[in-house]
Structures are given as structure tokens and as C-alpha cells.
Amino acid sequence: MTPPPAGVTRTVLERFDAGHPRGSWPAEGFAAEQRRRGVPARVVMDRDSGYFLVIVERAS
């Protein structure tokens, strides 16, 4: 995962194992629920750890 641009803070809301039988679906579902609540969440893959991360990036 690349670091956020200067002046941006990245917060990990939840982690989902990339080896899950449904792949990224659980992470995508969680992110969609967060977006319905007004949180601009998105899913990224952290290849080093083997997890899908649901993150929020905000200007700091």
C-alpha cells in the first residue's frame, strides 16, 4: 500500500482477509455500508499483509 499524499491522513476502519472464499466482497459490503452512513470509505489491498483494508482518507 502506498503512503497517502502529503497533508492526507489515512484511517483503517476494518481489515478483511484476502484469502476469504468470497474475495473482497465482505470488504466491499462493509465499505458500502459506511458510504450509506456518509463516511467516504473505500477498499484497498495491502499485499504485504494479505488483507483488504477499508480506509478513509481526509485532509489533515
C-alpha positions in Angstrom: 0.0 0.0 0.0 1.4 3.4 -0.9 1.6 6.1 1.6 -1.1 8.9 1.4 -0.1 12.1 -0.3 1.3 14.9 1.9 -1.3 16.5 4.0 -3.7 13.5 3.9 -4.4 11.2 6.9 -5.4 7.6 6.2 -7.5 5.7 8.8 -8.2 2.0 8.5 -11.7 1.2 9.6 -11.6 -2.6 9.2 -9.5 -5.4 7.8 -10.7 -8.4 5.8 -8.5 -11.4 5.0 -7.8 -11.6 1.3 -7.9 -15.4 1.4 -11.7 -15.2 2.2 -13.7 -17.5 -0.1 -15.7 -14.5 -1.3 -12.6 -12.4 -2.0 -13.1 -8.7 -1.5 -16.9 -8.9 -1.2 -17.0 -8.6 2.6 -14.8 -5.6 2.5 -16.8 -4.0 -0.3 -20.0 -4.6 1.6 -18.6 -3.0 4.7 -17.4 0.0 2.7 -20.8 0.4 1.0 -22.5 0.4 4.4 -20.1 3.1 5.6 -20.8 5.2 2.5 -24.5 4.9 3.1 -23.8 6.4 6.6 -21.9 9.3 5.0 -18.4 8.0 5.6 -16.3 8.2 2.3 -14.8 4.7 2.7 -13.0 2.7 0.1 -11.3 -0.6 -0.2 -7.6 -1.1 -0.9 -5.5 -4.2 -1.0 -2.5 -4.4 1.3 -0.4 -7.0 -0.4 2.3 -7.1 2.3 -0.2 -8.2 4.9 -2.7 -10.1 2.7 -5.7 -8.0 3.8 -8.3 -5.9 2.1 -8.5 -2.6 4.1 -11.5 -0.4 4.3 -10.0 3.1 4.6 -11.0 6.7 4.9 -8.6 9.5 3.6 -9.0 13.0 4.9 -7.0 16.2 4.5 -5.1 16.9 7.7 
